[in-house]
Amino acid sequence: MSLTPLGKMKPGSSGIVSEIIIDETDESSMIAERLREMGFGEGLKVEVRHDSPFGRDPMAVRVGTMLVALRRKEAEQIMIKQSCEHAA
């Protein structure tokens, strides 16, 4: 298994949320809290569904039964466990 930031994954790839990274900034903490409120929790399966045709931002991600739009900056904080054949 390898760890990949969700923001680096391509459409069609999937994995399990390993952790949400929080650095020393208040902005990072607020983003992490919002991601958890949106349903991104450790141990949940996620799948990248689509990229925006304009600059790949936002991206559409399926988490559980929900389809969520995320900015790549936010998605970079979510670390995903991927099996080697799905690594980006």
HELIX and SHEET records of a PDB file:
HELIX    1   1 LEU A    6  LYS A    8  5                                   3    
HELIX    2   2 ASP A   26  GLU A   37  1                                  12    
HELIX    3   3 ARG A   72  ALA A   75  1                                   4    
HELIX    4   4 CYS A   84  HIS A   86  5                                   3    
SHEET    1   A 6 SER A   2  PRO A   5  0                                        
SHEET    2   A 6 ILE A  78  GLN A  82 -1                                        
SHEET    3   A 6 SER A  14  ILE A  20 -1                                        
SHEET    4   A 6 LYS A  45  ASP A  51 -1                                        
SHEET    5   A 6 MET A  59  VAL A  63 -1                                        
SHEET    6   A 6 MET A  66  LEU A  70 -1                                        
END                                                                             
